[in-house]
Amino acid sequence: MARQIQNTLYVMTQNSYLHLENDTLRVDVEHVKKMQVPLHHLGSVVCLGNIMLSPSLMHRCAGDGIALVLLDGNGRFKARLEGPVSGNILLRQAQHRLALDKKFALSIAQSAIAGKLRNSRQVLLRGAREAGDEQDGIVLTAAAETLSNSLRNLPFADNLDVLRGIEGDAAKNYFAALPLLVKRDARDKFTMDGRTRRPPRDRFNALLSFLYSMLMNDCRSALEAVGLDPQLGFLHAVRPGRAALALDLMEEFRAIFADRLALTLINRGQIGANDFAEREGGAVLLEGDARRTVVVAYQERKQEEIMHPLLETKVPIGLLPLLQARFMARTLRGDMEGYLPFLYR
């Protein structure tokens, strides 16, 4: 229905009504109180699907710095309500100035793609080691090698178009091999003919899209927390309403946050074929109770600890976007020579 995890409240029951009651957020379903949370316990509220919000609550959240995030039923980002923008204006000035520096922008974009390809390669190699079928292991190892070739080509990309081409080819090879990491008795239900989105055309893509939406929101929040403008990126083109820098930042986390978790949920039977519905036009969407399962698993994954190679200490996975956002800010200020993405070991 609604679940508070750390300082984020996720509301998933359709037609829930969120409103202000004194200094608390109250959740009603069909005029019955289901939950009440003190506002000072919240940093953000994420609403999935058809959730109603009272104007008084929206005003209070904006004033208290509590972000209201609206996702559609499939987890796709729709809108974000927040109060006045805070942060370091000097840092944002540096960001806007350096975004116009083609050489600097290319270096940041190369780092983002390097992190993505390196972490994607690790997912394939781990799958190859654990493969029960020899032929699967051979195919996965070969796909990992193609990503290695793409990594070696990144320094020779002299503009963003060439870089995007390298990343696009690598992504095709990666997603062609990814279904081999699904256990055999589930593969016929979780087939994937490449990456599809807007809308996703199969169950695997629907699950990935849902996870990517939550990851993007976390990356956007991390950038805002350190004072950066999430709209102005280096790899992704700037478009109205597009959080380009959040998309840049999330590239290095896609494989370790979302792809691995999707595989775990499928292979453990926590998400099954019946948890999806096909809509008119061929769109495939994750259904009600399954969305709760994925949200809980995603938050539990964020609480797991992992060794950070630069800090040389264990940190919760959920803090990685914030840490990397800080490294991004230090790079823009000139405190670091170049941005170093998080590399999963």
N, C-alpha and C positions, 0 to 999 in steps of 0.2 A: 504494500500500500504506500507507505512513506517510511523512509529509513534514514536516520541521521548517522553519518559515518564521519568521524573526526568533526570538522566544522562545516560540513556540507550536508544539506538536507536534500534528498532525492525524493520527489513525489511522482509516483507512477500510476496510481489508481485513477482511471479516467473519470472525468466530471468531479474531481475533488475541488473543493473551494477553500482557498487560503485567504485568511483575513487577520487583521490586527485585533488583539484583545489585550488591552493595557500594554505591557512591555513584552508580550509574547506573540509568536506566530501560531495561529490555530488552524488545524486542518479538519474540515468537515466533509463527510461523504453522505449525501442524501439527508442533510440537516442533522447529522449525528456526529458529535465530536469524536475524532479518531486519534488525534495527537495534538500536543501543545508543547512548544519549545521556546525557552527564553531567547530573545533576540541577541543578547550579548554572547550566546553560545554559537552563533552562526556567522560564517564568513561568506557563504553563498547558498542559494537555493536553486536547484535544477529541476525543472518541470518537463516531464516527458509526455507528449501528447496533449490531449484536451484537458487542461488544468485551468481553473478560473482563479483570478487574483483580484482582491479588492483594491480600489484606488488608494485607500488609506495605507494599506500595507506597502504598496509600491512606493509611495512617498516616503514612508518611514525607512524602508530598506535603502532607498537612494540617499537619504540623509545620514544613515548610520554606516554607509559604506558596505552594505551587504549586496552582493551582485545577484540579480535575478536572471537566470539563463533559461531560455525556452528552446527545447528540442522537439522535433516532430516525433511521431510514434515509432519511427525507425532509428531515432537517435541523431538525426541530422540537425545541425545547428540552424536555428531560425533567427534568434534575436537575443540581445543581452541588454539589460537595463542596469545602469550604474549612475552614481552621482558624479559630481565634478571631478575631472581628471586631476590627479595629483602626481607627484614625481619630480624628478630633477630636470628642469628646463634645459640646463646646459647639456645634459646627457642626450636629451631629445634633439637638441640643435646639432650635436655631433652626429647623431644617427641620420638626420635628414641631409646633412652635408655629405657624409660618406656614402650615402645611397646613390649620390650622383657621381661618385668616383668609380668608374668602370673597373679599374684594376682591383680596388678594395672590395667592391661588390662581388666580383668573380671569385676572390679568395675566400670570402665567407660562404658563397654558394658551393665551392669545391669542397670545403670542409664539411658542410651539411651533407652533401652527397657521399663523401668518403665515409662518414659515420654510418649513413644508411646502408651502403653496400657492405661495409665491414661487418655490421651487426646482422644483416640478412645472410651473409655468407656463414656466420657462426651458427645460425639456425639450421641451415642446410647441412653443414658438417656434423652437427650434433645428431641430426636425423639420420645421416649416413652411418654414423657409428652405431646407432641404436636400431638400425633397420633389420627386421627379421628376414627379409628377402634380399638375396645377393644382388639381383638385378636392380632393385630399388636403390640399394647402396651405391651401385655404379652410376646410375642416373643422377642421384643427388650429389655425388662427388664431382661429376662432370659439370653440373650446374653451378656448384660452388667455385669451380675453376674458371668458369666464364665470368663470374663476378670478380674474381681476382684479376682477370684481364681488363675488365672495366676499370677497376681501381688503378691499375698501372697506367691507364690512358687518361685519367683525370688531370694530371699535371700538364698535359699537352693541349687541353681545351683552352683556346685563346679567347673565347667569348661564351656568353650564356647559352646561345642557341646550340653550339657544339656540346656544351656540358649537359644540357637537357636531353640532347640526342643520346649521349652515352648512358645517362640515367634511364631513359625510356627503354633502350635495348636491354639493359640489365634487369629492369623490372619485368619485362616480358619473360626472360629466362627464369627469373626467380619464381614468378607466379605459375609458370608452367610446371615447375618441380614441386611447389609447395603442397599440392594435394597428395603427393606420395608420403607425406608425413602423417596423413590420416590413416588410422588402422583399417585394415582391409575390409572388415565387415561393415564399415560405415562409408566406404568410398563411393558406392553407388548412390548414396543419399547426399553426399557432400562433394560432388564433382565441381570443377571450376574450369571454365574455358577462358582463362585470363582474368584480369581485374576489370570488373564492371561496376559502375556507380551511377547515381542519379538517373534511374534507380538501379540498385543491384539486381542481377538477373538470376542469381542462384543462392542457395542457403549459405554457402561459405562466404560469398561476397556480402550478403546481408549482415552476417555476424561481424565481419571485418569492418564494415561501414559503421555499425553501431559502436564498436570499440574505438574506432578512429575519431568519432565525434566527441567522445568523452576525453580522449587524449588531447585533441585540439583545444578543448575548453581548458584543460589543465595547463597546457603550454601558454595559452593566451593569458591566463591568470598569473602565471609565473613571470611573464614579460611585464605585465602591468605592475606587479609587486616590486620589481626593481626599477621601475620608472621609464621603461621603453615603450615606444608606440607600436602596438601589435599589428597595425595596418600597413606599416612600411617595411617591406622585406627586401631581400637581396637576391634570392633564387626565384621566388614566385613573383609574378608580375603584379603590380599594384592595380587593383580594381575597386570600385566603390563597394563597400560592405564586405570586403574580403580581408581577413586577418592574415596578411601575407607573411609577416614575420613569425607568427604562430605556426603557420604551415612550414616555414623554414626550420624552425626549432624542432618540430615533431618528427621530421624525417629520420633523425638518428634514433628515435624511440619506437618507430612503428613495429619493427620486428620483435623487440624485447617486451614491449608493453602489450601490443595487440595481437600480433601474429601467433606468438607462442601461447598466449592465453586462449586464443580461439582454438588452437589445436588441442590444448589440454581439456577444454570444455567438451569438445567433440569426442576425444578419445576416452575420456572418463565417463561418457554417457550423461553428463550433466545437461547437455543440449542435444536434442534429437530432431529427427526430421519433422515430427509433428509440432515442433515449436515455431514453425514458420507458416506464413500464409501467402498465397500467390494472388496478386491483385490484377485487375484488368490492365492489359498492356504488357504483362509479363514481369512486373515488379514483384520481388520477393521481400517480405518484411518479417522481422522477428516479432513474435506475439507476446501478449501480456505477462504471464508468469515467468516466461523465459527471460524477459528483459530484467526482471528482478534478480534472477539467478546471475545474469551477466554483470549487472551493476555490483552485486555483492562480491563476486569473484574478482572483479577489477579492483575494488577497494582493498580486498584482502591481499591481492598481488602487490599493491602499492605499499603495504606495510612490511613486506619481506625486505630483508637487508641484503645489500650487495656491496662488494668492494669497489670503491671509486679509485681508478688508477692514478688520478692526479693528486687527490687528497690522501691517498693511501690509508683510508679508514673505511669502515663499513657505514653505510647510510641507508635509510629506507628508500626503496625504489621510488616511492611517491615524491621524494624530495629532489630527484634528479633533474626534472625540468627547471626547478627554481635555481639549483646550483649552476646549471648550464646557462640559464638566463643571466646569472651574475657574471659568468665568464664572458658572455656576449657583451655585457655592459662594460666590463674591464677592457675588452678588446676595442670597443668604440672610443673609450676614453684614452686609449694609448697605453694602458697599464700592462697589457699583454701584447706580444708581437703579432699573434694571430690567434684566431678562434680554434680551440681544440674540442672536437665533438667527444661525446661519451662513447667509449668503445667497450662493448660487452666481452667478457672473457669466458 
